[in-house]
């Protein structure tokens, strides 16, 4: 919950805007400011104070305890110009909150955390536990000193400025090791603990068994991703409480799923009880991985719990990112976040140049020229399969005549694939023209490099006969100069010569140009590969120089003149 505190009318107005935008996330604290801040500090995970930073510093100073548990505090000035991350930049999430508040209120986020300020990911913001000299290693990264990455296995980390050797180190492991001097240990959620239990098994027995199994195997409980068991034990109190006390989710599988898993130590007892010859081992292994701790029974007599531990392989992450039509303000916040999350970027060289400044230091860039789409897709998938966080970029929306389809054709279920939508060229061009896509419409690429012209012609003819607005991508190049005239001729068989046609070049870019013409007047020689051509249907009109397709045909009928 986010506590909101204000002292003036202007502050209250901005406060109420946040409260209205985030009704389920916020709580307004009224009354004397000091009392409100103290109450919110005790009850909320974060605070937004519409007060001077000096006043908030004095109010929260006596309340500060531990930065890992204190709430994050953001201050917004009286004029609503700045959202200042004051306390708990990382641990309290104040840096991210300042950005969210700034976006909603139109204020400039002010973040002074050193790593965030220079675009380096904070070692305590990677989403899993961290131990050791966080401040010292972070300072070494910022100062450009050599920091070695020592990883026991691959994991999809964001880009880090690391080297093969160095006097400082970042160690990624699920082993039960103490950080050395000048070392940070990252604990990725790599361990799955399968658990079986008799009815009424105490939580203490389950928990002690899990902790002993991990300790004896030299594994850290902080790397547990989940407890897993059979559906029949989903509400077994001892297992449920053990998961809660470990702070991890409880995942369950059907007996049929578990029975299909090959395990080293099957047993007749669970087969008779719940319908599978293995619970602990099968539940741990159902998602694949390396069995580190075979089935082990608890120390009680009689033993009422069993467990097994598996190291599940890291799943690489492939984000297929649409960059939009070119303008930076049409690049979505989600796309920016994925670019900064990736340690490997794959893309066409000219698209990489558009967003190179958004990448974190240390991002490995794999760029290539035109005509290498399949190669880029294969490269991105291969990098993700190595357990890395990869961003594959394309213009517009990555799923529209772009990189998503070749990438997904290469990908399999051993990596996570995330689609990040972008503003397409058709939409950017439509915004320049007016509202040409107000009714049913189709996008057709006139490039026959990947599609036979016979197929393209059949689709153009179908759109013409169906009276659908058509947006042509890839309309004309030096080597393909006859396809656009042919497509326009097909449309002309079903539409009047005065049908509005919109021509937009470099939509949303600095040299953007747009013009409205007609089906009869369009000169195909004025069109190139940077152009989008939108041909209206029989209802499309030129209204005050804007191309408009009504949402329904009644509008068309109502605007026609009565016969005289």
C-alpha positions as CSV (number, residue, x, y, z in Angstrom):
1,X,0.0,0.0,0.0
2,X,1.2,3.5,-0.8
3,X,0.4,6.2,1.8
4,X,-0.4,9.7,0.4
5,X,0.2,12.8,2.6
6,X,-0.3,16.4,1.7
7,X,-0.4,19.8,3.5
8,X,-1.7,22.3,0.9
9,X,-4.5,22.6,-1.5
10,X,-2.1,22.1,-4.5
11,X,-0.6,19.1,-2.8
12,X,-4.1,17.7,-2.1
13,X,-5.1,18.1,-5.7
14,X,-2.0,16.1,-6.9
15,X,-2.6,13.6,-4.2
16,X,-6.1,13.0,-5.3
17,X,-5.0,12.5,-8.9
18,X,-2.8,9.7,-7.7
19,X,-5.5,8.3,-5.4
20,X,-8.0,8.2,-8.4
21,X,-5.4,6.6,-10.7
22,X,-4.4,4.0,-8.2
23,X,-7.5,3.3,-6.0
24,X,-6.3,-0.2,-5.0
25,X,-2.7,0.8,-4.3
26,X,-3.1,4.0,-2.3
27,X,-4.5,5.3,1.0
28,X,-4.9,9.0,1.9
29,X,-3.7,10.1,5.3
30,X,-5.5,13.2,6.7
31,X,-4.8,15.2,9.8
32,X,-1.7,16.8,11.1
33,X,1.2,16.1,8.7
34,X,3.5,14.7,11.4
35,X,0.9,12.3,12.6
36,X,0.1,11.3,9.0
37,X,3.7,10.6,8.1
38,X,4.3,8.5,11.2
39,X,1.1,6.5,10.7
40,X,1.8,5.9,7.0
41,X,5.5,5.0,7.7
42,X,4.3,2.3,10.1
43,X,1.5,0.9,7.9
44,X,2.6,1.3,4.3
45,X,5.3,-0.2,2.0
46,X,5.7,3.2,0.3
47,X,4.9,6.9,0.9
48,X,4.3,9.8,-1.5
49,X,4.6,13.1,0.4
50,X,3.5,16.3,-1.3
51,X,5.8,18.3,1.0
52,X,9.2,19.9,0.9
53,X,12.1,17.4,1.1
54,X,13.5,19.2,4.1
55,X,10.3,18.8,6.0
56,X,10.0,15.1,5.1
57,X,13.6,14.5,6.1
58,X,13.0,15.8,9.6
59,X,9.8,13.8,9.9
60,X,11.1,10.4,8.8
61,X,14.6,10.7,10.3
62,X,13.5,9.4,13.8
63,X,11.6,6.5,12.1
64,X,14.4,5.1,10.0
65,X,15.6,1.6,10.9
66,X,16.9,-0.7,8.2
67,X,17.0,0.1,4.5
68,X,15.9,-3.4,3.7
69,X,12.6,-3.0,5.6
70,X,11.9,0.8,5.7
71,X,9.3,2.0,3.2
72,X,10.3,3.9,0.2
73,X,9.6,7.6,0.3
74,X,9.0,10.0,-2.6
75,X,8.5,13.7,-2.3
76,X,6.6,15.8,-4.8
77,X,7.1,19.6,-4.7
78,X,4.4,22.2,-4.5
79,X,4.5,23.0,-8.2
80,X,4.3,19.3,-9.2
81,X,7.5,19.6,-11.2
82,X,9.6,17.0,-9.5
83,X,9.1,13.5,-8.0
84,X,12.1,13.0,-5.7
85,X,13.2,9.5,-4.6
86,X,14.2,10.4,-1.0
87,X,14.5,7.2,1.0
88,X,14.5,3.5,0.0
89,X,15.6,3.9,-3.6
90,X,16.2,0.2,-4.1
91,X,14.9,-1.6,-1.0
92,X,11.8,0.4,-0.7
93,X,11.2,0.8,-4.5
94,X,11.3,4.6,-4.3
95,X,13.2,5.0,-7.5
96,X,10.7,3.1,-9.5
97,X,7.8,4.8,-7.7
98,X,9.3,8.2,-8.5
99,X,9.2,7.3,-12.2
100,X,5.6,6.1,-11.9
101,X,4.5,9.2,-10.1
102,X,6.4,11.4,-12.5
103,X,4.7,9.8,-15.5
104,X,1.3,10.1,-14.0
105,X,1.6,13.7,-12.8
106,X,3.9,15.0,-15.6
107,X,6.7,15.5,-13.1
108,X,10.4,14.9,-13.6
109,X,11.7,11.9,-11.6
110,X,14.7,12.7,-9.5
111,X,16.9,9.7,-8.7
112,X,20.3,10.1,-7.1
113,X,21.1,6.4,-6.4
114,X,24.4,6.1,-8.1
115,X,23.8,2.9,-10.0
116,X,20.4,4.1,-11.3
117,X,21.8,7.4,-12.3
118,X,24.4,5.9,-14.7
119,X,22.2,3.1,-15.9
120,X,23.9,0.2,-14.0
121,X,21.5,-2.3,-12.4
122,X,21.7,-2.3,-8.6
123,X,22.9,-5.6,-7.3
124,X,20.1,-5.6,-4.8
125,X,17.4,-5.1,-7.5
126,X,17.8,-8.2,-9.5
127,X,14.8,-9.9,-7.9
128,X,16.5,-12.5,-5.7
129,X,18.5,-12.5,-2.4
130,X,22.0,-10.9,-2.3
131,X,24.6,-11.3,0.3
132,X,28.0,-9.8,1.0
133,X,29.7,-6.5,0.2
134,X,26.9,-4.9,-1.9
135,X,28.1,-1.4,-1.4
136,X,31.8,-2.1,-2.0
137,X,31.2,-4.1,-5.2
138,X,28.7,-1.6,-6.5
139,X,31.2,1.2,-6.0
140,X,33.8,-0.9,-7.8
141,X,31.4,-1.3,-10.8
142,X,30.7,2.5,-10.8
143,X,34.4,3.3,-10.6
144,X,35.2,1.1,-13.5
145,X,37.4,-1.3,-11.5
146,X,37.6,-4.9,-12.7
147,X,34.7,-6.9,-11.3
148,X,34.7,-10.6,-12.0
149,X,31.5,-12.6,-12.6
150,X,31.7,-16.1,-11.2
151,X,28.6,-18.0,-12.1
152,X,28.1,-21.7,-11.3
153,X,25.5,-21.8,-14.1
154,X,23.9,-19.5,-16.6
155,X,21.1,-17.2,-15.5
156,X,19.2,-14.5,-17.4
157,X,20.8,-11.5,-15.6
158,X,20.7,-8.0,-17.0
159,X,23.8,-6.5,-18.5
160,X,26.6,-6.1,-15.9
161,X,29.9,-4.4,-16.4
162,X,32.1,-7.5,-15.5
163,X,35.3,-9.1,-16.5
164,X,36.9,-12.5,-16.4
165,X,39.1,-11.6,-13.4
166,X,39.2,-8.8,-10.8
167,X,39.8,-8.0,-7.2
168,X,36.0,-7.6,-6.7
169,X,33.6,-10.4,-7.6
170,X,29.9,-11.1,-8.2
171,X,29.2,-14.8,-7.6
172,X,26.0,-16.4,-8.7
173,X,25.4,-19.7,-6.9
174,X,22.9,-21.7,-5.0
175,X,25.7,-23.3,-2.9
176,X,25.9,-22.7,0.8
177,X,28.9,-20.5,0.7
178,X,29.9,-17.4,2.6
179,X,30.8,-14.3,0.6
180,X,34.5,-13.6,0.5
181,X,35.9,-10.2,1.0
182,X,35.0,-7.7,-1.8
183,X,32.4,-10.3,-3.0
184,X,28.7,-10.3,-3.6
185,X,26.8,-13.6,-3.7
186,X,23.6,-13.7,-5.7
187,X,21.1,-16.4,-4.9
188,X,19.0,-17.2,-8.0
189,X,15.8,-19.2,-7.5
190,X,17.2,-22.4,-9.0
191,X,16.1,-25.1,-6.5
192,X,12.8,-27.0,-6.5
193,X,12.0,-29.0,-3.4
194,X,9.6,-31.8,-3.8
195,X,7.7,-32.7,-0.7
196,X,5.5,-35.6,0.4
197,X,3.8,-36.0,3.7
198,X,1.5,-38.2,5.6
199,X,-1.8,-36.8,6.8
200,X,-1.3,-34.5,9.8
201,X,2.5,-34.2,9.3
202,X,3.7,-31.2,11.5
203,X,5.0,-28.1,9.7
204,X,8.1,-28.2,11.9
205,X,8.9,-31.8,10.7
206,X,8.5,-30.8,7.1
207,X,10.6,-27.6,7.5
208,X,13.4,-29.4,9.5
209,X,13.6,-32.1,6.8
210,X,13.9,-29.5,4.0
211,X,16.5,-27.4,5.8
212,X,18.6,-30.5,6.8
213,X,18.5,-31.9,3.2
214,X,19.7,-28.6,1.9
215,X,22.3,-28.1,4.5
216,X,23.8,-31.6,4.1
217,X,24.0,-31.1,0.4
218,X,25.7,-27.7,0.8
219,X,22.8,-25.8,-0.8
220,X,21.2,-22.5,0.3
221,X,17.6,-22.3,1.3
222,X,17.6,-18.8,-0.1
223,X,17.7,-20.3,-3.6
224,X,14.5,-22.3,-3.2
225,X,12.1,-21.3,-6.0
226,X,9.1,-23.4,-4.9
227,X,7.9,-26.4,-2.9
228,X,6.2,-28.9,-5.1
229,X,3.8,-31.8,-4.2
230,X,0.9,-33.8,-5.5
231,X,-2.6,-32.3,-5.8
232,X,-3.9,-34.5,-3.1
233,X,-1.6,-32.7,-0.6
234,X,-2.4,-29.2,-1.8
235,X,-4.2,-28.4,1.5
236,X,-2.0,-30.5,3.8
237,X,-1.4,-28.0,6.6
238,X,2.2,-29.0,7.4
239,X,3.3,-28.5,3.8
240,X,1.3,-25.3,3.3
241,X,2.8,-23.8,6.5
242,X,6.3,-24.9,5.6
243,X,6.0,-23.1,2.2
244,X,4.7,-20.0,3.9
245,X,7.6,-20.0,6.5
246,X,10.1,-20.4,3.7
247,X,8.5,-17.6,1.8
248,X,8.1,-19.6,-1.4
249,X,5.0,-20.7,-3.5
250,X,3.5,-24.2,-3.2
251,X,3.1,-25.8,-6.6
252,X,1.0,-29.0,-7.1
253,X,0.7,-31.6,-9.8
254,X,-1.8,-34.3,-10.6
255,X,-1.0,-37.9,-9.6
256,X,-1.1,-38.7,-13.3
257,X,1.5,-36.1,-14.2
258,X,3.8,-37.3,-11.4
259,X,3.4,-41.0,-12.3
260,X,4.8,-40.2,-15.8
261,X,8.1,-38.9,-14.3
262,X,11.0,-41.4,-14.2
263,X,12.4,-41.4,-10.7
264,X,15.2,-43.4,-9.1
265,X,13.3,-44.4,-5.9
266,X,9.7,-45.3,-6.6
267,X,7.6,-46.7,-3.8
268,X,4.3,-48.7,-3.4
269,X,3.2,-46.6,-0.4
270,X,2.5,-43.3,-2.3
271,X,1.1,-45.3,-5.2
272,X,-1.5,-46.8,-2.9
273,X,-2.2,-43.6,-1.1
274,X,-2.3,-40.9,-3.8
275,X,-2.0,-42.8,-7.1
276,X,1.7,-42.2,-8.0
277,X,4.8,-44.2,-7.1
278,X,6.7,-41.0,-6.3
279,X,5.7,-37.7,-4.8
280,X,8.8,-35.9,-3.6
281,X,11.2,-36.9,-6.4
282,X,8.6,-36.7,-9.1
283,X,7.3,-33.3,-8.0
284,X,10.8,-32.0,-8.0
285,X,11.7,-33.5,-11.3
286,X,8.5,-32.9,-13.3
287,X,9.9,-29.7,-14.8
288,X,13.3,-31.2,-15.6
289,X,16.6,-30.6,-14.0
290,X,19.4,-32.3,-12.0
291,X,18.5,-34.4,-8.9
292,X,20.8,-33.1,-6.2
293,X,19.1,-34.7,-3.2
294,X,17.3,-38.0,-3.8
295,X,14.2,-38.9,-1.7
296,X,15.0,-38.4,1.9
297,X,12.8,-39.1,4.9
298,X,12.4,-37.0,8.0
299,X,14.2,-37.9,11.2
300,X,11.0,-38.5,13.2
301,X,9.8,-42.0,14.1
302,X,7.7,-42.8,12.3
303,X,8.8,-40.5,9.5
304,X,5.9,-38.5,8.2
305,X,7.6,-36.4,5.5
306,X,9.9,-36.9,2.5
307,X,11.7,-34.5,0.3
308,X,13.9,-34.3,-2.8
309,X,15.8,-31.4,-4.3
310,X,16.4,-30.6,-7.9
311,X,18.4,-27.8,-9.6
312,X,16.1,-26.7,-12.4
313,X,18.0,-25.3,-15.4
314,X,17.7,-21.6,-16.0
315,X,15.2,-20.7,-18.6
316,X,16.6,-18.1,-21.0
317,X,14.4,-15.1,-21.7
318,X,13.7,-13.8,-25.2
319,X,11.8,-10.5,-25.4
320,X,10.7,-9.7,-29.0
321,X,10.4,-5.9,-28.9
322,X,8.6,-3.6,-31.2
323,X,10.4,-0.2,-31.3
324,X,7.4,1.7,-32.9
325,X,7.6,3.7,-36.1
326,X,10.7,5.7,-35.1
327,X,9.8,8.5,-32.8
328,X,11.2,8.1,-29.3
329,X,8.0,9.1,-27.6
330,X,6.2,6.3,-29.5
331,X,8.6,3.7,-27.9
332,X,6.5,2.2,-25.1
333,X,7.7,2.1,-21.5
334,X,7.5,-1.7,-21.6
335,X,9.8,-1.7,-24.6
336,X,12.3,0.5,-22.8
337,X,12.2,-1.7,-19.7
338,X,12.9,-4.8,-21.8
339,X,15.8,-3.1,-23.5
340,X,17.3,-2.3,-20.2
341,X,16.6,-5.8,-18.8
342,X,18.5,-7.6,-21.6
343,X,22.2,-8.6,-21.5
344,X,22.2,-9.4,-25.2
345,X,20.5,-7.3,-27.9
346,X,20.0,-8.7,-31.4
347,X,18.8,-6.5,-34.3
348,X,19.1,-4.8,-37.6
349,X,22.0,-2.3,-37.4
350,X,19.8,0.8,-38.2
351,X,17.3,-0.1,-35.5
352,X,20.1,-0.7,-33.0
353,X,21.3,2.8,-33.7
354,X,17.9,4.2,-32.8
355,X,18.0,2.9,-29.2
356,X,21.7,2.3,-28.5
357,X,21.6,5.1,-25.8
358,X,18.9,3.2,-23.9
359,X,21.0,0.1,-23.4
360,X,22.8,-0.6,-20.1
361,X,26.6,-0.5,-20.0
362,X,27.9,-4.0,-20.7
363,X,25.0,-5.0,-23.1
364,X,26.4,-7.2,-25.8
365,X,25.0,-6.1,-29.2
366,X,24.7,-8.5,-32.1
367,X,23.7,-6.4,-35.2
368,X,23.5,-7.2,-38.8
369,X,22.3,-5.7,-42.1
370,X,19.2,-5.9,-44.3
371,X,18.1,-9.3,-45.4
372,X,19.3,-11.4,-42.4
373,X,16.0,-11.8,-40.6
374,X,16.2,-15.6,-40.2
375,X,19.8,-15.4,-39.1
376,X,19.0,-12.8,-36.4
377,X,16.1,-14.9,-35.2
378,X,18.3,-18.0,-34.9
379,X,20.9,-16.0,-33.1
380,X,18.5,-14.6,-30.6
381,X,17.0,-18.0,-29.8
382,X,20.4,-19.6,-29.5
383,X,21.5,-16.9,-27.0
384,X,18.4,-17.3,-25.0
385,X,18.9,-21.1,-24.9
386,X,22.2,-20.4,-23.2
387,X,20.3,-19.0,-20.3
388,X,20.7,-15.3,-21.2
389,X,18.3,-12.4,-21.2
390,X,17.9,-11.4,-24.8
391,X,16.0,-8.7,-26.6
392,X,15.3,-9.1,-30.3
393,X,14.2,-5.8,-31.8
394,X,12.1,-4.8,-34.9
395,X,10.4,-1.7,-36.0
396,X,6.7,-1.0,-35.5
397,X,5.1,-3.9,-33.8
398,X,7.5,-6.9,-33.8
399,X,4.6,-9.2,-34.8
400,X,3.6,-7.2,-37.9
401,X,5.9,-7.9,-40.9
402,X,8.8,-8.1,-38.4
403,X,10.9,-10.4,-36.2
404,X,8.3,-12.2,-34.0
405,X,7.3,-14.8,-36.6
406,X,10.8,-16.0,-37.6
407,X,11.8,-16.0,-33.9
408,X,8.8,-18.0,-32.8
409,X,9.4,-20.4,-35.7
410,X,12.9,-21.1,-34.2
411,X,11.9,-21.1,-30.5
412,X,10.8,-24.1,-28.5
413,X,9.4,-24.5,-25.0
414,X,12.8,-24.5,-23.3
415,X,12.9,-20.6,-23.2
416,X,10.5,-17.9,-22.1
417,X,9.3,-15.7,-24.9
418,X,7.8,-12.3,-24.2
419,X,6.1,-10.2,-26.9
420,X,6.3,-6.5,-26.4
421,X,3.9,-4.7,-28.7
422,X,4.8,-1.5,-30.6
423,X,3.0,1.1,-32.6
424,X,2.8,-0.1,-36.2
425,X,3.6,2.0,-39.3
426,X,0.0,1.6,-40.4
427,X,-1.2,3.2,-37.1
428,X,1.4,6.0,-37.2
429,X,0.5,6.8,-40.8
430,X,-3.2,6.7,-40.0
431,X,-2.7,9.3,-37.2
432,X,-1.0,11.6,-39.7
433,X,-3.8,11.2,-42.3
434,X,-6.8,11.5,-39.9
435,X,-8.9,8.5,-39.3
436,X,-8.7,6.2,-42.4
437,X,-8.9,3.0,-40.4
438,X,-12.2,3.8,-38.7
439,X,-13.9,0.7,-40.1
440,X,-12.7,-2.7,-41.3
441,X,-9.2,-2.6,-42.8
442,X,-6.4,-4.9,-43.9
443,X,-2.6,-4.6,-44.1
444,X,-0.9,-6.2,-47.2
445,X,2.8,-6.3,-48.0
446,X,3.5,-5.9,-51.6
447,X,7.0,-7.5,-51.3
448,X,7.2,-10.8,-53.1
449,X,10.5,-11.7,-51.5
450,X,8.8,-14.0,-49.0
451,X,5.3,-14.4,-50.6
452,X,4.5,-15.3,-54.2
453,X,2.9,-12.5,-56.1
454,X,0.0,-14.8,-57.0
455,X,-0.9,-15.0,-53.3
456,X,-0.5,-11.3,-52.8
457,X,-2.7,-10.5,-55.8
458,X,-5.4,-12.8,-54.6
459,X,-5.4,-11.0,-51.2
460,X,-5.6,-7.6,-52.8
461,X,-8.5,-8.7,-55.0
462,X,-10.3,-10.1,-51.9
463,X,-9.9,-6.9,-50.1
464,X,-11.1,-4.9,-53.1
465,X,-14.2,-7.0,-53.5
466,X,-14.9,-6.8,-49.8
467,X,-14.7,-3.0,-49.8
468,X,-12.0,-3.0,-47.1
469,X,-9.6,-0.1,-46.5
470,X,-6.1,-1.4,-47.4
471,X,-2.8,-0.3,-46.1
472,X,0.1,-1.3,-48.3
473,X,3.5,-2.0,-46.7
474,X,6.7,-2.3,-48.7
475,X,4.9,-0.7,-51.7
476,X,7.7,0.0,-54.1
477,X,11.5,-0.4,-54.3
478,X,14.1,0.0,-57.1
479,X,13.8,-3.6,-58.0
480,X,10.0,-3.9,-57.5
481,X,8.3,-1.1,-59.4
482,X,5.3,-2.8,-60.9
483,X,3.5,-4.3,-57.9
484,X,2.0,-1.1,-56.6
485,X,0.4,0.0,-60.0
486,X,-1.0,-3.5,-60.3
487,X,-2.5,-3.5,-56.8
488,X,-4.0,0.0,-57.4
489,X,-5.5,-1.2,-60.7
490,X,-7.2,-4.1,-58.9
491,X,-8.7,-1.8,-56.4
492,X,-9.8,0.6,-59.1
493,X,-12.0,-2.2,-60.5
494,X,-14.2,-1.8,-57.4
495,X,-13.7,1.8,-56.3
496,X,-14.3,5.2,-57.8
497,X,-11.3,7.2,-59.2
498,X,-12.0,9.8,-56.5
499,X,-11.4,7.3,-53.6
500,X,-9.1,9.0,-51.1
501,X,-5.6,7.6,-50.8
502,X,-3.2,8.6,-48.1
503,X,0.6,8.6,-48.6
504,X,2.9,8.9,-45.6
505,X,6.6,8.7,-45.7
506,X,8.8,8.2,-42.5
507,X,5.8,8.4,-40.2
508,X,6.7,9.9,-36.8
509,X,10.3,10.6,-37.8
510,X,11.8,14.1,-38.2
511,X,11.4,14.1,-42.0
512,X,7.8,12.8,-41.9
513,X,5.6,13.8,-44.8
514,X,2.0,13.0,-45.5
515,X,-0.4,13.9,-48.3
516,X,-3.9,13.1,-49.4
517,X,-4.6,12.2,-53.0
518,X,-7.0,10.0,-54.9
519,X,-6.9,6.5,-56.5
520,X,-6.7,8.1,-60.0
521,X,-4.2,10.8,-59.1
522,X,-1.6,8.8,-57.2
523,X,1.7,8.6,-59.0
524,X,3.4,5.3,-57.9
525,X,6.8,6.8,-58.8
526,X,6.5,9.1,-55.7
527,X,6.4,6.0,-53.4
528,X,9.3,4.1,-51.9
529,X,10.0,1.5,-49.2
530,X,9.8,4.2,-46.4
531,X,6.3,5.0,-47.5
532,X,2.9,3.6,-46.3
533,X,0.0,3.8,-48.7
534,X,-3.5,3.7,-47.4
535,X,-6.4,3.3,-49.9
536,X,-9.9,4.1,-48.6
537,X,-13.1,2.1,-49.2
538,X,-16.3,3.4,-50.8
539,X,-17.3,5.2,-47.6
540,X,-13.9,7.0,-47.0
541,X,-14.1,10.8,-47.4
542,X,-11.7,13.7,-47.6
543,X,-13.1,16.0,-44.8
544,X,-11.2,19.3,-44.5
545,X,-8.0,17.7,-45.8
546,X,-8.3,14.7,-43.5
547,X,-8.9,11.1,-44.6
548,X,-11.9,9.7,-42.7
549,X,-13.5,6.3,-42.9
550,X,-16.8,6.3,-40.8
551,X,-17.4,3.6,-38.3
552,X,-20.7,2.7,-40.2
553,X,-22.3,3.1,-43.5
554,X,-25.3,5.0,-42.2
555,X,-23.1,8.0,-41.9
556,X,-22.3,7.7,-45.6
557,X,-26.0,7.5,-46.5
558,X,-26.9,10.5,-44.3
559,X,-24.3,12.8,-45.9
560,X,-25.4,12.0,-49.5
561,X,-27.5,14.7,-51.2
562,X,-31.2,14.0,-51.9
563,X,-31.9,13.6,-55.6
564,X,-33.4,16.7,-57.1
